Structure formats: C-alpha cells, structure tokens
C-alpha cells in the first residue's frame, strides 16, 4: 500500500528556526521555514527564488 504521508528531511535547524523539505505523495516537493511561531511554505520554484534572495542578502 502506498503511503499518503510526505517524506520529510530537515535541511537546517537552530534553537528557534528550522528549514525542512517534504516530498509529497503527488511528486511535488515543498519547502518549509519555521520561524518561531510562523511557518512559511514554498513550492520548488518559490524556494529557488527565496534562496536567490538570501544569497543577495549575504553578499550585502
């Protein structure tokens, strides 16, 4: 029987923040940022754009 639960992987974690990825049963990959009590969800294309933004911030 095929599971309806996504396969998840923690990408990075600190005391207050966490980034994780979910491989959804329909084949979609989603990314999630947990920032204290706020969670932001991204589809693959949005995640790539967000990483570009963060890279720009780090080059600052």
Buried (B, 14 or more C-beta within 10 A) or exposed (E): EEEEEBEEEEEEEEEEEBBBBBEEEEEEBBBBBBEEEEEEEBEEEEBEEBEEEEEEEEEE
